[in-house]
Amino acid sequence: RGGGKSTLGRLLAEEMGVPFVELNRVIEQEYGGSIGEILALNGQPAFRRYERRCLEAVIRDHEGVVLSTAGGIVSEPSTFAYLLDHSHAVWVQATPEEHMSRVVAQGDLRPMAQNREAMDDLKAILAAREADYRRADAVLDTSGKSVEESGRDLLTIAQQVLGSDLATV
C-alpha cells in the first residue's frame, strides 16, 4: 500500500485503452464483503483461495487489462507463479517512509494506530518479500517522484515490456 499501484494503474489503463482492475475489489465483490471480513470470518487460507480464483477469472475474462494486486500475493507461491506466467508484472515500489506517509495522507491511520513499531514492521515485510517482487518483469521506483513522473516512467516500462503488443492491447 502506498507505492502508487492504483493511481498509476488507472493512468496506464487509460493511456492503453484497457480496463483497470483492482484484484481486491474483485475478491470483495465475489465474496460479498470486505477483505477484513473474509480474513476475520474465514481466515487467510480462504482469502488466498478467493484471490487465486479471482485472479484466474480476471486474466481469463480480459483480452487486455491493467491489474493491481496486493503485495501479499507473493505469499502464495502458486498464485504468484500463475500471475507471472500469465501477465507482465511490474513491481511498483517506494521507500518504506513514502509508503507509510502516502497511506496516512490518504486518511488511513491504521498503520500507526496502536502500533509504535509499524515502520519496523513495514520494513520487515518489504525486505522479506523483496526477492519475490524482483521476479517481476520490471521495477518502478516511485520514491521522490510526482504522479506525472511516475506515470511517464510506467508507460515507458509498459512499452518496453510489451513492445509491439502495446499497440494491440
C-alpha positions in Angstrom: 0.0 0.0 0.0 1.2 3.5 -0.8 3.5 2.6 -3.6 1.2 4.1 -6.2 -0.3 1.0 -7.8 -3.9 2.2 -8.0 -3.1 5.8 -9.1 -0.6 4.8 -11.7 -2.5 1.7 -12.8 -5.6 3.8 -13.6 -3.4 6.3 -15.6 -1.7 3.4 -17.5 -5.1 1.7 -18.3 -6.5 5.0 -19.6 -3.4 5.5 -21.8 -3.6 2.0 -23.1 -7.4 2.0 -23.5 -8.0 -1.1 -21.4 -9.8 -1.6 -18.1 -8.2 -1.1 -14.7 -9.0 -3.8 -12.2 -8.0 -3.9 -8.5 -8.0 -7.6 -7.6 -9.0 -6.9 -4.0 -12.2 -5.2 -5.3 -13.0 -8.3 -7.4 -12.4 -10.5 -4.4 -14.7 -8.4 -2.2 -17.4 -8.5 -4.9 -17.1 -12.2 -5.3 -17.2 -12.8 -1.5 -19.9 -10.2 -0.8 -17.9 -8.5 1.9 -14.7 -6.7 2.7 -11.2 -8.2 2.7 -11.2 -7.7 6.5 -14.4 -9.7 6.8 -13.0 -12.5 4.8 -9.9 -12.7 7.0 -11.8 -12.3 10.2 -14.6 -14.8 9.4 -12.8 -17.3 7.2 -9.1 -16.8 7.7 -6.1 -16.4 5.4 -6.5 -19.7 3.5 -10.0 -18.7 2.4 -8.8 -15.3 1.3 -6.0 -16.9 -0.7 -8.5 -19.2 -2.4 -10.6 -16.2 -3.4 -7.5 -14.4 -4.6 -6.5 -17.3 -6.9 -10.0 -17.8 -8.3 -10.5 -14.1 -8.9 -7.0 -13.7 -10.5 -7.7 -16.5 -12.9 -11.1 -15.0 -13.8 -9.7 -11.5 -14.4 -7.0 -12.9 -16.7 -9.4 -15.2 -18.5 -12.1 -12.6 -19.0 -9.9 -9.7 -20.3 -8.0 -9.6 -23.5 -6.0 -6.7 -22.1 -6.2 -5.2 -18.6 -4.1 -3.3 -16.1 -4.4 -5.3 -12.9 -3.4 -4.2 -9.4 -2.8 -6.9 -6.9 -2.0 -6.6 -3.2 1.7 -7.1 -2.3 0.8 -10.2 -0.3 0.0 -12.1 -3.4 3.7 -13.3 -3.2 2.9 -15.3 0.0 1.1 -17.9 -2.1 3.8 -19.2 -4.4 1.5 -21.0 -6.9 -0.8 -17.9 -7.2 2.2 -15.6 -7.7 3.7 -18.1 -10.3 0.3 -18.0 -12.1 0.4 -14.2 -12.2 3.9 -14.2 -13.6 3.1 -16.9 -16.1 0.0 -15.2 -17.4 0.9 -11.5 -17.3 3.6 -8.9 -17.4 4.3 -7.8 -13.9 5.7 -4.5 -12.7 6.8 -4.1 -9.1 5.8 -0.6 -8.0 7.9 0.4 -5.0 8.8 3.3 -2.9 10.8 3.8 0.3 9.1 2.4 3.4 8.8 6.0 4.7 7.0 7.1 1.5 4.7 4.0 1.6 3.7 5.0 5.1 3.3 8.7 4.5 1.2 8.2 1.4 -1.2 5.8 3.3 -1.5 8.2 6.2 -2.0 11.2 3.7 -4.9 9.2 2.2 -6.5 9.3 5.6 -5.7 5.7 6.6 -4.3 5.9 10.1 -4.4 2.2 10.8 -0.7 1.6 10.2 0.2 3.8 13.1 -2.8 3.2 15.3 -1.7 1.4 18.5 1.5 0.2 16.8 4.7 2.1 17.6 6.6 -0.5 15.6 4.6 0.0 12.4 7.6 1.3 10.4 9.8 -1.5 11.6 7.0 -4.0 10.7 6.7 -2.4 7.2 10.4 -2.6 6.6 10.5 -6.2 7.6 7.6 -7.1 5.3 9.1 -5.4 2.4 12.5 -7.0 3.0 11.0 -10.4 3.3 9.1 -10.1 0.0 11.8 -8.3 -2.0 13.2 -11.4 -3.7 9.8 -12.4 -4.9 8.9 -8.9 -6.0 12.2 -8.9 -8.0 10.8 -11.7 -10.1 8.5 -9.2 -11.8 9.4 -8.2 -15.4 10.3 -4.7 -14.3 10.6 -2.4 -11.3 9.2 1.1 -11.0 10.5 3.1 -8.0 8.1 6.0 -7.3 10.3 7.4 -4.4 10.6 11.1 -4.6 8.7 11.3 -7.9 5.4 13.1 -8.8 2.5 11.1 -10.1 3.2 12.6 -13.5 6.8 11.5 -13.5 6.0 8.0 -12.2 3.1 7.8 -14.8 5.5 8.5 -17.6 8.0 6.0 -16.2 5.4 3.3 -16.0 4.2 4.0 -19.6 7.9 3.7 -20.8 8.2 0.4 -18.9 4.9 -0.9 -20.4 6.2 0.0 -23.9 9.5 -1.8 -23.2 7.9 -4.9 -21.7 5.0 -5.2 -24.1 6.9 -4.0 -27.2 4.6 -4.2 -30.2 1.9 -5.8 -28.1 1.2 -2.3 -26.6 -0.4 -1.3 -29.9 -2.8 -4.2 -29.8 -3.8 -4.2 -26.2 
